[in-house]
Amino acid sequence: MLNTLEEINKRIDIINEMLPKFETTERKEIKKNNKQIEEGIIPIYENESNERLIKRKGMIGKIVGFAPMVGLFVGYLIVPLVAIGLTSMTSSFSSVQGM
């Protein structure tokens, strides 16, 4: 059984080597930075700044993702409610002044 597992692992390794490697530039940069951190070229605090950068980009993504929903609520619920309130207030003030 051990031999068959080793053979399967070898075949998987061969297939992985044959497949094209699709990596973004960010992934390459992260791998490069991790390798440099392991070698001691880059101090660890730069890795922490990368984590903060990733968190910040995540927050920007959440804001961009929720912006249409917030716009929908403001445009369809809040603006008409304020407009109706203002028109009813002006009509009631004008009726009070007419007395």
C-alpha positions as CSV (number, residue, x, y, z in Angstrom):
1,M,0.0,0.0,0.0
2,L,2.8,2.4,0.8
3,N,4.3,1.8,-2.7
4,T,1.0,2.7,-4.3
5,L,0.7,5.9,-2.3
6,E,4.3,6.9,-3.3
7,E,3.4,6.2,-6.9
8,I,0.3,8.3,-6.7
9,N,2.3,11.1,-5.1
10,K,4.9,10.9,-7.9
11,R,2.2,11.0,-10.5
12,I,0.6,14.0,-8.9
13,D,3.9,15.8,-8.8
14,I,4.5,15.1,-12.5
15,I,1.0,16.4,-13.3
16,N,1.6,19.5,-11.2
17,E,4.9,20.2,-13.0
18,M,3.1,19.9,-16.4
19,L,0.3,22.2,-15.5
20,P,0.9,25.9,-16.2
21,K,1.4,28.0,-13.2
22,F,-1.1,30.9,-13.0
23,E,0.1,33.3,-10.4
24,T,-0.7,37.0,-10.0
25,T,2.0,39.5,-9.4
26,E,0.7,40.0,-5.9
27,R,1.1,36.3,-5.1
28,K,4.6,36.3,-6.5
29,E,5.4,39.4,-4.4
30,I,4.0,37.7,-1.3
31,K,6.1,34.5,-2.0
32,K,9.2,36.6,-2.6
33,N,8.6,38.6,0.7
34,N,8.0,35.4,2.7
35,K,11.2,33.9,1.3
36,Q,13.1,37.0,2.2
37,I,11.6,37.0,5.7
38,E,12.7,33.4,6.2
39,E,16.2,34.2,5.1
40,G,16.3,37.2,7.4
41,I,16.7,39.8,4.6
42,I,13.4,41.6,5.4
43,P,12.5,42.2,9.1
44,I,9.3,40.8,10.4
45,Y,7.7,44.3,11.0
46,E,7.4,44.7,7.2
47,N,5.3,41.6,7.1
48,E,3.0,43.2,9.7
49,S,2.7,46.2,7.5
50,N,1.6,43.9,4.7
51,E,-1.1,42.4,6.9
52,R,-2.3,45.9,7.7
53,L,-2.4,46.8,4.0
54,I,-4.4,43.6,3.3
55,K,-6.9,44.5,6.1
56,R,-7.2,48.1,4.8
57,K,-7.9,46.8,1.3
58,G,-10.5,44.5,2.7
59,M,-12.3,47.3,4.4
60,I,-12.2,49.3,1.2
61,G,-13.8,46.3,-0.6
62,K,-16.5,46.1,2.0
63,I,-17.3,49.8,1.7
64,V,-17.5,49.5,-2.1
65,G,-19.6,46.4,-1.8
66,F,-22.1,48.0,0.6
67,A,-22.3,51.3,-1.2
68,P,-25.1,50.3,-3.6
69,M,-27.2,49.0,-0.8
70,V,-26.8,52.1,1.3
71,G,-27.6,54.2,-1.8
72,L,-30.8,52.2,-2.4
73,F,-32.0,52.7,1.2
74,V,-31.2,56.5,1.1
75,G,-32.7,56.9,-2.4
76,Y,-35.9,55.0,-1.9
77,L,-36.7,55.3,1.8
78,I,-35.1,58.3,3.4
79,V,-35.3,60.9,0.7
80,P,-39.1,60.3,0.0
81,L,-39.8,60.3,3.8
82,V,-38.0,63.6,4.3
83,A,-39.8,65.1,1.2
84,I,-43.2,64.0,2.4
85,G,-42.5,65.4,5.9
86,L,-41.4,68.7,4.5
87,T,-44.4,69.1,2.3
88,S,-46.8,68.2,5.1
89,M,-45.1,70.6,7.4
90,T,-45.3,73.5,4.9
91,S,-49.0,72.8,4.3
92,S,-49.7,72.7,8.1
93,F,-47.8,75.9,8.7
94,S,-49.7,77.6,5.9
95,S,-53.0,76.4,7.3
96,V,-52.0,77.7,10.8
97,Q,-51.1,81.1,9.3
98,G,-54.4,81.3,7.5
99,M,-56.3,81.1,10.8
